[in-house]
Every structure is written in structure tokens, then in C-alpha cells.
């Protein structure tokens, strides 16, 4: 029996249906996602500092939640943000504002970082969390994210990707020229279709399914709707 998988479009529908028809809010879904990723990190025996690399979409919002829950569990965390805070929107912006009231260090990069300096930051990390790009991303990562991904891959520390490794296509499993090579991937609700493509496991590493609180009936209904 083939595992249930979600395409890029279906992943969007999960959130849309959960909010519109089941009464969830986006903040609740993001909170559940980030806390679930933190649970996995703790089961893996994470030791800080954990450096969380964030873009500006909902994937980044999940990263902000992870940082906050690591602090709650007294695990040192640090957020590197590759987006002006004023460009964050929706639930990601809300969680960034919450995070600003914690003691988690946040460093905002408004230009391509010096690779040597970034390498030193990663070299002192216990783990790196990839929260740069989510399931909606297509094609080659834009700069400076491409260079950030290269520096992440060069770091000799474990790496965990949120939902899917940045640069890996959700639908095809085809890697961009610059794609995070994760040791572990925490993916939400169900496997992504691209994870089954030959060679995708070189980028996902070990995959952990993380629930976000949606009932099984939603996933079953979604599966039925595309048959």
C-alpha cells in the first residue's frame, strides 16, 4: 500500500480547509507545528545552541515557534532572519512579534552575509534548523538564500529541515542546484509527494511525521478528493 502523500496544492488545502471548515486558526496550526518539531529535536537529544535559519514565509513562522519552545525547555537557540521584519506577514509576523519579547537572540541580515562569518556561527552550533523555504517554493533559491544553503551544507553539524529541505521541489523531489542536505526532516500531516522520488532521501535524511492537530477525517477527505 502506497503511503499517503501531499502535493504542493494539497498542502495548501490542508491549511485552508482546517481554517475555513474545521474552525482552526492559522496561529494554532503554526503553534502545533513548531511545538511538534521541538518535540522531535528533544527526542533526538538536541544540544544547543540551535541556530534557526528563517526566510519570510510560514516556514519561517514555524521556525520562530521552534525557537520559543526551545527557550522554554532551556535549550539555547538563535534565530538568523533573511528578511526585513516589516516584510513578514500573517501568522509568521505574529510569531516574530511574540519571539521579540523572549530572550532568544535574533539577527536580521539585510544583505548577503559574509560566508566566513556565517560559517563561524554554524561552527559553534549544536544543530542547524532549516526554516528558509516551504512547500510553495519552486526552482532555484534566490540569493542570498542560495549562498546560505551552501554554507549550511558545509557545516559539520546535524541539520533538521522544517516540512521539507529548502531547494527540494515538493511535487517532483527534484533538488535545486543549492538544496539543504538535512540529517532529519520534520514534515507536517503527511509525506510530500517529492519525497518518494529516487534520490530525494539524500536531502531529507530521516523523515519524521509531525501532526498539526488536524483530524484524520480531513486527510481522508483530501485523499478522496483527488482520486
N, CA and C of each residue as an Amber inpcrd file, in Angstrom:
protein
   681
   0.8460000  -1.2000000   0.0000000   0.0000000   0.0000000   0.0000000
   0.8830000   1.2520000   0.0000000   0.6420000   2.1410000  -0.9450000
   1.4310000   3.3620000  -1.0290000   1.0840000   4.3050000   0.1140000
   2.0980000   4.9930000   0.6760000   1.8120000   5.9450000   1.7560000
   1.0330000   7.1440000   1.2300000   0.2600000   7.7540000   2.1220000
  -0.4540000   8.9760000   1.7610000   0.5720000  10.0900000   1.5920000
   0.4670000  10.8090000   0.4940000   1.3750000  11.9320000   0.2540000
   0.5630000  13.1820000  -0.0820000   1.2160000  14.3110000   0.0690000
   0.5920000  15.5930000  -0.2370000   1.4320000  16.3310000  -1.2770000
   0.7720000  16.8320000  -2.3000000   1.4190000  17.6980000  -3.2680000
   1.4690000  19.1140000  -2.7120000   2.0680000  20.0010000  -3.4740000
   2.1150000  21.4140000  -3.0850000   0.6990000  21.9740000  -2.9120000
  -0.1700000  21.6960000  -3.8800000  -1.5340000  22.2030000  -3.8100000
  -2.3000000  21.6020000  -2.6410000  -2.1300000  20.3030000  -2.4220000
  -2.8330000  19.6480000  -1.3150000  -2.3530000  20.1590000   0.0370000
  -1.0710000  20.4680000   0.1340000  -0.5570000  21.0200000   1.3850000
  -1.2350000  22.3510000   1.7000000  -1.4690000  23.1640000   0.6560000
  -2.2020000  24.4220000   0.8700000  -3.6350000  24.1410000   1.3170000
  -4.2550000  23.1330000   0.6890000  -5.6450000  22.8180000   1.0160000
  -5.8020000  22.3590000   2.4600000  -4.8200000  21.6420000   2.9770000
  -4.8960000  21.2050000   4.3760000  -5.1120000  22.4160000   5.2730000
  -4.2740000  23.4380000   5.1060000  -4.4070000  24.6350000   5.9390000
  -5.7170000  25.3650000   5.6610000  -6.0650000  25.4980000   4.3790000
  -7.2790000  26.2320000   4.0240000  -8.5170000  25.5610000   4.5940000
  -8.6360000  24.2480000   4.4400000  -9.8040000  23.5390000   4.9570000
  -9.8320000  23.5490000   6.4800000  -8.6520000  23.3730000   7.0900000
  -8.6040000  23.3640000   8.5490000  -9.1100000  24.6890000   9.1180000
  -8.7840000  25.7760000   8.4480000  -9.1890000  27.0990000   8.9290000
 -10.6450000  27.3900000   8.5620000 -11.0000000  27.1540000   7.2960000
 -12.3220000  27.5580000   6.8120000 -13.4330000  26.6290000   7.2760000
 -13.1630000  25.3190000   7.3150000 -14.2390000  24.3690000   7.5450000
 -14.1740000  23.6580000   8.8950000 -12.9930000  23.6610000   9.5280000
 -12.8720000  22.9670000  10.8160000 -12.7140000  23.9340000  11.9780000
 -12.5640000  25.2280000  11.6850000 -12.5380000  26.2220000  12.7430000
 -11.1960000  26.4900000  13.3850000 -10.1170000  25.9340000  12.8230000
  -8.7970000  26.2520000  13.3440000  -8.4290000  27.6860000  12.9760000
  -7.4390000  28.2090000  13.6580000  -6.7920000  29.4340000  13.2080000
  -5.3970000  29.0830000  12.7160000  -4.8570000  29.9310000  11.8510000
  -3.5110000  29.6880000  11.3760000  -2.4880000  29.6880000  12.4960000
  -2.7070000  30.5240000  13.5090000  -1.7810000  30.5720000  14.6400000
  -1.7560000  29.2580000  15.4060000  -2.9290000  28.6300000  15.5660000
  -2.9760000  27.3370000  16.2580000  -2.2150000  26.2790000  15.4630000
  -2.4280000  26.2430000  14.1430000  -1.7310000  25.2700000  13.3110000
  -0.2220000  25.4800000  13.3730000   0.2170000  26.7390000  13.3210000
   1.6480000  27.0370000  13.3660000   2.2350000  26.6920000  14.7240000
   1.4920000  26.9730000  15.7710000   1.9520000  26.6290000  17.1230000
   2.1230000  25.1190000  17.2640000   1.1370000  24.3580000  16.7830000
   1.2280000  22.8990000  16.8600000   2.4080000  22.3810000  16.0480000
   2.6270000  22.9780000  14.8750000   3.7300000  22.5430000  14.0160000
   5.0730000  22.7920000  14.6940000   5.2680000  24.0050000  15.1820000
   6.5500000  24.3370000  15.7990000   6.8210000  23.5590000  17.0670000
   5.7800000  23.3580000  17.8750000   5.9630000  22.5690000  19.0950000
   6.2790000  21.1230000  18.7550000   5.6410000  20.6030000  17.7010000
   5.9170000  19.2290000  17.2820000   7.3450000  19.0530000  16.8060000
   7.8650000  20.0300000  16.0720000   9.2660000  19.9670000  15.6410000
  10.1930000  19.9960000  16.8510000   9.8740000  20.8280000  17.8290000
  10.6850000  20.8920000  19.0450000  10.6710000  19.5620000  19.7780000
   9.5240000  18.8970000  19.8220000   9.4410000  17.5790000  20.4430000
  10.3950000  16.5970000  19.7660000  10.4340000  16.6300000  18.4360000
  11.3330000  15.7330000  17.6940000  12.7860000  16.0560000  18.0230000
  13.1340000  17.3290000  18.0130000  14.5000000  17.7180000  18.3480000
  14.8990000  17.1940000  19.7260000  13.9970000  17.3060000  20.6680000
  14.3060000  16.8420000  22.0240000  14.4560000  15.3180000  22.0630000
  13.6310000  14.5980000  21.3090000  13.7760000  13.1420000  21.2580000
  15.1030000  12.7400000  20.6230000  15.6000000  13.5770000  19.7240000
  16.8770000  13.3040000  19.0700000  18.0610000  13.6960000  19.9460000
  17.7760000  14.2240000  21.1280000  18.8450000  14.5930000  22.0500000
  19.5450000  15.8820000  21.6750000  18.7850000  16.8310000  21.1580000
  19.3790000  18.0890000  20.7040000  20.1520000  18.7600000  21.8290000
  21.3030000  19.3010000  21.4640000  22.0830000  20.1150000  22.3720000
  22.3620000  21.4430000  21.6890000  22.1910000  22.4980000  22.4510000
  22.3490000  23.8150000  21.8750000  23.8020000  24.2030000  21.7240000
  24.0270000  25.3570000  21.1430000  22.9690000  26.2150000  20.6150000
  22.3840000  25.6980000  19.3050000  21.0780000  25.9240000  19.1350000
  20.3880000  25.5850000  17.8920000  20.2550000  26.8640000  17.0780000
  20.8110000  26.8640000  15.8840000  20.7310000  28.0330000  15.0030000
  19.6010000  27.7970000  14.0050000  18.5950000  28.6590000  14.0270000
  17.4040000  28.5030000  13.1990000  17.4520000  29.5440000  12.0950000
  17.5460000  29.0720000  10.8560000  17.6870000  29.9490000   9.6940000
  16.3160000  30.1580000   9.0630000  15.8670000  31.3980000   8.9940000
  14.4970000  31.6950000   8.5870000  14.4450000  32.6070000   7.3660000
  13.4660000  32.3220000   6.4850000  13.1320000  33.2150000   5.3850000
  12.0200000  34.1460000   5.8400000  10.9600000  34.2800000   4.9960000
   9.9080000  35.2110000   5.4110000   8.4970000  34.6490000   5.2720000
   8.3460000  33.3760000   4.9390000   7.0260000  32.7890000   4.7990000
   6.5900000  32.0460000   6.0560000   5.5890000  31.1900000   5.9060000
   5.0990000  30.4250000   7.0480000   6.1340000  29.4400000   7.5710000
   7.0410000  28.9860000   6.7080000   8.1230000  28.1270000   7.1660000
   8.9630000  28.8530000   8.2160000   9.2110000  30.1300000   7.9820000
   9.9250000  30.9390000   8.9680000   9.1150000  31.0620000  10.2510000
   7.7880000  31.2430000  10.1050000   6.9420000  31.3160000  11.2930000
   7.0480000  30.0740000  12.1470000   7.0940000  28.8920000  11.4980000
   7.3070000  27.6520000  12.2450000   8.6430000  27.7120000  12.9930000
   9.6560000  28.2570000  12.3270000  10.9640000  28.3850000  12.9680000
  10.9320000  29.2840000  14.1900000  10.1770000  30.3720000  14.1280000
  10.0560000  31.2600000  15.2910000   9.4280000  30.5180000  16.4700000
   8.4240000  29.6900000  16.1850000   7.7830000  28.9130000  17.2500000
   8.7740000  27.9210000  17.8420000   9.5560000  27.2650000  16.9910000
  10.5690000  26.3200000  17.4820000  11.5380000  27.0250000  18.4210000
  12.0020000  28.2130000  18.0310000  12.9440000  28.9550000  18.8700000
  12.3500000  29.2410000  20.2460000  11.0940000  29.6430000  20.2600000
  10.4410000  29.9680000  21.5370000  10.3060000  28.7350000  22.4240000
   9.9300000  27.6080000  21.8100000   9.7570000  26.3900000  22.6230000
  11.0900000  25.8010000  23.0710000  12.1460000  26.0160000  22.3080000
  13.4680000  25.6030000  22.7810000  13.8610000  26.4090000  24.0100000
  13.5920000  27.7210000  23.9780000  13.9060000  28.5380000  25.1440000
  13.1150000  28.0750000  26.3660000  11.8440000  27.7380000  26.1670000
  11.0210000  27.2470000  27.2790000  11.6510000  26.0100000  27.8980000
  12.2720000  25.1800000  27.0690000  12.9040000  23.9380000  27.5580000
  14.3690000  24.1480000  27.9230000  14.7700000  25.4070000  28.0020000
  16.1080000  25.8050000  28.4320000  17.2010000  25.2590000  27.5170000
  16.8960000  25.2080000  26.2190000  17.8790000  24.8300000  25.2040000
  18.2360000  26.0950000  24.4350000  19.4960000  26.5020000  24.4320000
  19.8730000  27.7530000  23.7670000  19.5170000  27.7260000  22.2810000
  18.9300000  28.8110000  21.8240000  18.5460000  28.9350000  20.4200000
  18.9060000  30.3270000  19.9370000  19.1040000  30.4220000  18.6220000
  19.4600000  31.6900000  17.9800000  18.7830000  31.7260000  16.6240000
  18.1660000  32.8370000  16.2820000  17.4570000  32.9640000  15.0070000
  18.2330000  33.8850000  14.0820000  18.4660000  33.4120000  12.8540000
  19.0390000  34.2260000  11.7870000  17.9360000  34.4400000  10.7610000
  17.5960000  35.6970000  10.5090000  16.4580000  36.0270000   9.6440000
  16.9390000  36.7090000   8.3750000  16.5870000  36.1050000   7.2260000
  16.9480000  36.6930000   5.9460000  15.7290000  37.3700000   5.3060000
  15.2100000  38.3490000   5.9970000  14.0850000  39.1500000   5.5020000
  13.9200000  40.3330000   6.4380000  13.5950000  41.5050000   5.9040000
  13.2690000  42.6200000   6.7860000  12.0310000  42.2680000   7.6100000
  12.0430000  42.4680000   8.9150000  10.8810000  42.1110000   9.7440000
   9.5790000  42.7190000   9.2460000   9.6480000  43.9140000   8.6520000
   8.4170000  44.5570000   8.1810000   7.8270000  43.8500000   6.9660000
   8.5780000  42.9580000   6.3330000   8.0490000  42.2000000   5.1980000
   7.3710000  40.9030000   5.6230000   7.5040000  40.5350000   6.8920000
   6.7910000  39.3620000   7.3890000   5.3030000  39.6740000   7.4430000
   4.4740000  38.6780000   7.1450000   3.0300000  38.8970000   7.1340000
   2.3220000  37.7790000   7.8890000   1.0650000  38.0170000   8.2040000
   0.1900000  36.9850000   8.7510000   0.7230000  36.3400000  10.0150000
   0.6010000  35.0270000  10.0740000   0.9750000  34.2810000  11.2790000
   2.4740000  34.3160000  11.5290000   3.2710000  34.3760000  10.4610000
   4.7170000  34.4860000  10.6500000   5.0660000  35.8020000  11.3450000
   4.4260000  36.8920000  10.9230000   4.6700000  38.1860000  11.5550000
   4.2430000  38.1720000  13.0190000   3.0920000  37.5430000  13.2980000
   2.6080000  37.4720000  14.6810000   3.5920000  36.7210000  15.5670000
   4.1140000  35.6060000  15.0640000   5.0440000  34.8370000  15.8800000
   6.3950000  35.5130000  16.0100000   6.7790000  36.2990000  15.0110000
   8.0080000  37.0780000  15.1500000   7.8540000  38.1020000  16.2690000
   6.7090000  38.7650000  16.3310000   6.4860000  39.7530000  17.3830000
   6.4990000  39.1010000  18.7630000   5.9400000  37.8910000  18.8580000
   5.9940000  37.1650000  20.1340000   7.4390000  36.8500000  20.4880000
   8.1890000  36.3660000  19.4990000   9.5780000  35.9700000  19.7450000
  10.4230000  37.1500000  20.2070000  10.1200000  38.3420000  19.7130000
  10.8960000  39.5210000  20.1000000  10.7930000  39.8170000  21.5920000
   9.7680000  39.2960000  22.2450000   9.6020000  39.5240000  23.6840000
  10.2870000  38.4520000  24.5220000  10.9600000  37.5080000  23.8730000
  11.7180000  36.4860000  24.5910000  13.1850000  36.9010000  24.6360000
  14.0060000  36.0300000  25.2130000  15.4460000  36.2960000  25.2740000
  16.2040000  35.5980000  24.1580000  15.4930000  35.0560000  23.1670000
  16.1580000  34.4020000  22.0410000  16.8360000  35.4640000  21.1710000
  18.1410000  35.3530000  20.9430000  18.8070000  36.3320000  20.0690000
  18.2960000  36.2230000  18.6360000  18.0390000  37.3760000  18.0180000
  17.5820000  37.4340000  16.6270000  18.5420000  38.3350000  15.8620000
  19.0640000  37.8100000  14.7770000  19.9400000  38.6140000  13.9310000
  19.3180000  38.7070000  12.5480000  19.1140000  39.9390000  12.0880000
  18.4830000  40.1730000  10.7890000  19.5640000  40.5260000   9.7650000
  19.5580000  39.8140000   8.6490000  20.5040000  40.0780000   7.5780000
  19.7720000  40.8090000   6.4510000  20.2060000  42.0220000   6.1500000
  19.5810000  42.7740000   5.0710000  20.4430000  42.7700000   3.8090000
  21.5350000  42.0090000   3.8450000  22.4040000  41.8560000   2.6780000
  23.0700000  40.4950000   2.7850000  23.6410000  40.0060000   1.7070000
  24.3060000  38.6970000   1.7760000  25.3580000  38.6800000   2.8810000
  25.3120000  37.7000000   3.7740000  26.2660000  37.6610000   4.8780000
  27.6390000  37.2090000   4.4060000  28.6410000  37.5850000   5.1510000
  29.9770000  37.0980000   4.8900000  30.0100000  35.5960000   5.1670000
  30.4090000  34.8170000   4.1520000  30.3590000  33.3620000   4.2800000
  31.2380000  32.8640000   5.4160000  32.3860000  33.5080000   5.6010000
  33.2850000  33.0740000   6.6730000  32.6540000  33.3080000   8.0420000
  32.0130000  34.4800000   8.1860000  31.3570000  34.7790000   9.4700000
  30.2070000  33.8220000   9.7210000  29.4130000  33.5690000   8.6820000
  28.2910000  32.6480000   8.8360000  28.8020000  31.2440000   9.1650000
  29.8980000  30.8600000   8.5340000  30.4970000  29.5690000   8.8350000
  30.9280000  29.4680000  10.2850000  31.4170000  30.5580000  10.8500000
  31.8090000  30.5340000  12.2630000  30.5940000  30.3780000  13.1640000
  29.4910000  31.0490000  12.7940000  28.2600000  30.8920000  13.5860000
  27.8070000  29.4420000  13.5580000  27.7700000  28.8570000  12.3600000
  27.3370000  27.4690000  12.2470000  28.3140000  26.5210000  12.9200000
  29.5930000  26.8890000  12.9190000  30.5940000  26.0200000  13.5290000
  30.4580000  25.9000000  15.0300000  29.8080000  26.8700000  15.6660000
  29.6000000  26.8060000  17.1190000  28.2340000  26.2340000  17.4780000
  27.4450000  25.8640000  16.4540000  26.0930000  25.3550000  16.6960000
  26.1210000  23.8730000  17.0540000  25.1190000  23.4700000  17.8370000
  24.9180000  22.0430000  18.0660000  24.0550000  21.4410000  16.9740000
  23.0910000  22.2340000  16.4840000  22.1940000  21.8570000  15.3920000
  21.9050000  23.1010000  14.5560000  21.5520000  22.8620000  13.2960000
  21.0230000  23.9150000  12.4290000  19.6240000  23.5010000  12.0050000
  18.6730000  24.4250000  12.1000000  17.3000000  24.1780000  11.6450000
  17.0560000  25.0170000  10.4000000  16.5960000  24.3510000   9.3540000
  16.2980000  24.9980000   8.0710000  14.8310000  25.3880000   8.0290000
  14.5730000  26.6920000   8.1580000  13.2210000  27.2440000   8.0330000
  13.2320000  28.3480000   6.9880000  13.9740000  28.1170000   5.8980000
  14.1450000  29.1350000   4.8730000  13.0010000  29.1560000   3.8690000
  12.6950000  27.9870000   3.2770000  11.7010000  27.8950000   2.2090000
  10.7440000  26.7490000   2.4920000   9.4750000  26.9220000   2.1430000
   8.4610000  25.9070000   2.3980000   8.0330000  25.1760000   1.1430000
   6.8780000  24.5330000   1.2150000   6.3970000  23.7030000   0.1100000
   6.0510000  24.5200000  -1.1280000   5.7860000  25.8070000  -0.9710000
   5.4090000  26.6220000  -2.1210000   6.5740000  27.0350000  -2.9990000
   7.7930000  26.8450000  -2.5320000   8.9610000  27.3040000  -3.2910000
   9.1800000  26.4350000  -4.5280000   9.5890000  27.0810000  -5.6130000
   9.9000000  26.3850000  -6.8670000  11.2250000  26.9080000  -7.4100000
  11.9240000  26.0530000  -8.1260000  13.1230000  26.4850000  -8.8310000
  14.2880000  26.7630000  -7.9030000  15.2500000  27.4980000  -8.4490000
  16.4660000  27.7900000  -7.7030000  16.2020000  28.8320000  -6.6130000
  16.7100000  28.5970000  -5.4090000  16.5730000  29.6110000  -4.3520000
  17.2390000  30.9130000  -4.7660000  16.5720000  32.0090000  -4.4960000
  17.1490000  33.3210000  -4.8120000  18.2550000  33.6460000  -3.8170000
  19.1740000  34.4690000  -4.2870000  20.2030000  34.9630000  -3.3760000
  19.5850000  35.9930000  -2.4280000  20.0110000  36.0620000  -1.1550000
  21.1910000  35.3730000  -0.6450000  20.9460000  33.9530000  -0.1500000
  19.7260000  33.4280000  -0.3080000  19.4200000  32.1240000   0.2980000
  20.2640000  31.0010000  -0.2960000  20.5750000  31.1020000  -1.5970000
  21.4060000  30.0660000  -2.1910000  22.7510000  29.9550000  -1.4960000
  23.3800000  31.1000000  -1.2340000  24.6580000  31.0890000  -0.5270000
  24.5240000  30.6150000   0.9060000  23.4160000  30.9610000   1.5510000
  23.1710000  30.4900000   2.9150000  23.0780000  28.9680000   2.9250000
  22.3580000  28.4030000   1.9510000  22.2100000  26.9490000   1.8680000
  23.5740000  26.2840000   1.6910000  24.4250000  26.8510000   0.8570000
  25.7550000  26.2710000   0.6660000  26.5380000  26.2650000   1.9720000
  26.4320000  27.3310000   2.7330000  27.1640000  27.4100000   3.9970000
  26.5670000  26.4560000   5.0320000  25.2400000  26.3100000   5.0250000
  24.6080000  25.3200000   5.9090000  25.1470000  23.9340000   5.5990000
  25.1960000  23.5800000   4.3230000  25.6470000  22.2430000   3.9390000
  27.1040000  22.0030000   4.2990000  27.8950000  23.0610000   4.3250000
  29.3120000  22.9090000   4.6380000  29.5640000  22.7110000   6.1290000
  28.5870000  23.0270000   6.9630000  28.7570000  22.9140000   8.4110000
  28.6910000  21.4470000   8.8450000  29.6130000  21.0460000   9.6840000
  29.6980000  19.6520000  10.1270000  28.8830000  19.4350000  11.3930000
  27.6000000  19.8090000  11.3490000  26.6920000  19.6190000  12.4780000
  25.3830000  19.0510000  11.9420000  24.5890000  18.3890000  12.7850000
  23.2910000  17.8700000  12.3110000  22.3720000  18.9970000  11.8670000
  21.5660000  18.6900000  10.8580000  20.6550000  19.6830000  10.2980000
  19.2510000  19.0980000  10.2340000  18.2630000  19.8790000  10.6410000
  16.8690000  19.4630000  10.5920000  16.0910000  20.4480000   9.7320000
  15.3920000  19.9280000   8.7250000  14.5740000  20.7700000   7.8430000
  13.1240000  20.7510000   8.3150000  12.4880000  21.9280000   8.2640000
  11.0760000  22.0340000   8.6270000  10.2200000  21.8650000   7.3810000
   9.3920000  20.8480000   7.3720000   8.4510000  20.4390000   6.3270000
   9.1460000  19.8140000   5.1260000  10.1570000  20.4740000   4.5650000
  10.9860000  19.8530000   3.5310000  12.2690000  20.6570000   3.4140000
  13.3490000  20.0390000   2.9380000  14.5970000  20.7940000   2.8050000
  14.4480000  21.9240000   1.7920000  14.9580000  23.0860000   2.1250000
  14.8990000  24.2230000   1.2010000  15.6410000  23.8820000  -0.0830000
  14.9690000  24.0990000  -1.2140000  15.5380000  23.7860000  -2.5170000
  15.0110000  22.5090000  -3.1240000  14.3720000  21.6360000  -2.3180000
  13.8020000  20.3930000  -2.8260000  12.3660000  20.6500000  -3.2750000
  12.0330000  20.2890000  -4.5190000  10.6940000  20.5430000  -5.0260000
   9.6930000  19.6110000  -4.3650000   8.6230000  20.1860000  -3.8280000
   7.6150000  19.4210000  -3.0970000   6.9750000  18.3410000  -3.9620000
   6.7140000  18.6500000  -5.2320000   5.9780000  17.7310000  -6.1070000
   6.8710000  16.7100000  -6.7920000   8.0080000  17.1500000  -7.2780000
   8.8510000  16.2710000  -8.0970000   9.9820000  15.6290000  -7.3250000
  10.3560000  16.2110000  -6.1850000  11.5230000  15.7260000  -5.4600000
  12.8230000  16.1020000  -6.1310000  12.7490000  16.9730000  -7.1260000
  13.9530000  17.3750000  -7.8440000  14.6880000  18.4460000  -7.0330000
  15.9730000  18.2540000  -6.7480000  16.7030000  19.2590000  -5.9770000
  17.1610000  20.4100000  -6.8560000  17.1260000  21.5990000  -6.3100000
  17.7640000  22.7370000  -6.9590000  19.2730000  22.5750000  -6.8540000
  19.9820000  23.4010000  -7.5760000  21.4490000  23.3310000  -7.5030000
  21.9170000  23.5510000  -6.0730000  21.2090000  24.4000000  -5.3420000
  21.5200000  24.6480000  -3.9320000  20.3290000  24.1770000  -3.0990000
  20.4870000  23.0120000  -2.5000000  19.4260000  22.3910000  -1.7060000
  20.0150000  21.9210000  -0.3850000  19.3190000  22.1900000   0.6990000
  19.7880000  21.7590000   2.0140000  19.8430000  20.2310000   2.0680000
  20.9680000  19.7270000   2.5290000  21.1180000  18.2850000   2.7830000
  20.8760000  18.0610000   4.2740000  19.6480000  17.7180000   4.6050000
  19.2570000  17.5970000   6.0080000  19.6010000  16.2140000   6.5580000
  19.8830000  16.1880000   7.8330000  20.0370000  14.9150000   8.5390000
  18.6710000  14.3590000   8.9050000  17.7540000  15.2600000   9.2280000
  16.3780000  14.9130000   9.5910000  15.4490000  15.9380000   8.9570000
  14.2370000  15.4870000   8.6110000  13.1910000  16.3840000   8.1340000
  11.9200000  16.1210000   8.9300000  11.3460000  17.1750000   9.4920000
  10.0380000  17.0880000  10.1430000   9.0070000  17.5940000   9.1480000
   8.1890000  16.7000000   8.6320000   7.1890000  17.1110000   7.6480000
   5.8070000  17.0100000   8.2690000   4.9070000  17.8970000   7.8580000
   3.6230000  18.0520000   8.5340000   2.5120000  17.2730000   7.8390000
   1.7220000  16.5920000   8.6370000   0.4800000  15.9060000   8.2610000
   0.7380000  14.6170000   7.4770000   1.4950000  14.6910000   6.3810000
   1.7810000  13.5120000   5.5560000   3.0630000  13.7570000   4.7780000
   3.6300000  12.6730000   4.2260000   4.8040000  12.8150000   3.3760000
   4.4860000  13.7250000   2.2010000   5.4730000  14.4130000   1.7030000
   5.2930000  15.2060000   0.4950000   5.5830000  14.3090000  -0.7160000
   4.8630000  14.5210000  -1.7920000   4.9480000  13.6470000  -2.9600000
   6.3850000  13.4840000  -3.4380000   7.1310000  14.5500000  -3.4420000
   8.5030000  14.5090000  -3.9320000   9.4360000  13.6530000  -3.1050000
   9.0520000  13.3460000  -1.8590000   9.9330000  12.5400000  -1.0080000
  10.1180000  11.1270000  -1.5520000   9.1750000  10.6720000  -2.3910000
   9.2530000   9.3090000  -2.9170000  10.1240000   9.2260000  -4.1690000
  10.5810000  10.3580000  -4.6730000  11.4050000  10.3630000  -5.8840000
  12.7770000   9.7630000  -5.5890000  13.3360000   9.0260000  -6.5360000
  14.6760000   8.4640000  -6.3300000  15.6930000   9.5640000  -6.0110000
  16.4540000   9.3430000  -4.9720000  17.4910000  10.2960000  -4.5830000
  17.0520000  11.3780000  -3.6320000  15.7450000  11.5400000  -3.4150000
  15.2800000  12.6050000  -2.5190000  15.7560000  12.3820000  -1.0840000
  15.9320000  11.1080000  -0.7170000  16.3570000  10.8230000   0.6500000
  17.7570000  11.3440000   0.9530000  18.5350000  11.6460000  -0.0790000
  19.8520000  12.2380000   0.1510000  19.7350000  13.6440000   0.7360000
  18.5670000  14.2410000   0.5660000  18.3430000  15.6050000   1.0490000
  17.4450000  15.6320000   2.2860000  16.4950000  14.7040000   2.3760000
  15.5810000  14.7120000   3.5250000  16.1990000  14.0870000   4.7630000
  17.1340000  13.1550000   4.5820000  17.5850000  12.3820000   5.7280000
  16.4340000  11.5840000   6.2990000  16.4600000  11.3450000   7.6000000
  15.3680000  10.6090000   8.2540000  14.1450000  11.5100000   8.3500000
  12.9990000  10.9830000   7.9440000  11.7670000  11.7720000   7.9290000
  10.9290000  11.4680000   9.1690000  10.4290000  12.5150000   9.8040000
   9.5600000  12.4000000  10.9700000   8.2300000  13.0600000  10.6310000
   7.1280000  12.3260000  10.7640000   5.8010000  12.8980000  10.5380000
   5.3540000  13.6400000  11.7900000   4.9420000  14.8800000  11.6070000
   4.5130000  15.7220000  12.7240000   3.0740000  16.1590000  12.4770000
   2.1980000  15.8540000  13.4050000   0.8140000  16.3080000  13.3020000
   0.6910000  17.7680000  13.6930000  -0.3090000  18.4300000  13.1410000
  -0.5490000  19.8370000  13.4930000  -1.9230000  20.0280000  14.1370000
  -2.5310000  18.9090000  14.5490000  -3.8060000  18.9850000  15.2540000
  -5.0210000  18.7540000  14.3940000  -4.8390000  18.6310000  13.0710000
  -5.9930000  18.4070000  12.2010000  -6.4940000  16.9800000  12.3570000
  -7.8170000  16.7660000  12.3070000  -8.3750000  15.4280000  12.4960000
  -8.0900000  14.5220000  11.2960000  -8.0230000  13.2130000  11.5040000
  -7.7810000  12.2850000  10.3960000  -8.8040000  12.4160000   9.2760000
 -10.0320000  12.8150000   9.6060000 -11.0650000  12.9300000   8.5800000
 -10.6940000  13.9580000   7.5110000  -9.9270000  14.9820000   7.8840000
  -9.5270000  15.9870000   6.9000000  -8.5950000  15.3760000   5.8660000
  -7.6230000  14.6020000   6.3300000  -6.6790000  13.9730000   5.3990000
  -7.3810000  12.9380000   4.5380000  -8.3000000  12.1710000   5.1400000
  -9.0390000  11.1780000   4.3650000  -9.8830000  11.8420000   3.2960000
 -10.5260000  12.9360000   3.6460000 -11.3440000  13.6620000   2.6870000
 -10.4980000  14.2340000   1.5680000  -9.3240000  14.7490000   1.9360000
  -8.4250000  15.2970000   0.9150000  -7.9630000  14.2070000  -0.0310000
  -7.6490000  13.0390000   0.4950000  -7.2100000  11.9260000  -0.3540000
  -8.3350000  11.5090000  -1.3000000  -9.5570000  11.4570000  -0.8030000
 -10.6880000  11.0610000  -1.6360000 -10.9500000  12.0720000  -2.7580000
 -10.6530000  13.3580000  -2.4600000 -10.9910000  14.4010000  -3.4260000
 -10.0770000  14.3980000  -4.6390000  -8.9360000  13.7180000  -4.5410000
  -8.0030000  13.7380000  -5.6660000  -7.9120000  12.3890000  -6.3600000
  -8.7550000  11.4360000  -5.9740000  -8.7500000  10.1370000  -6.6160000
  -9.5150000  10.1900000  -7.9300000
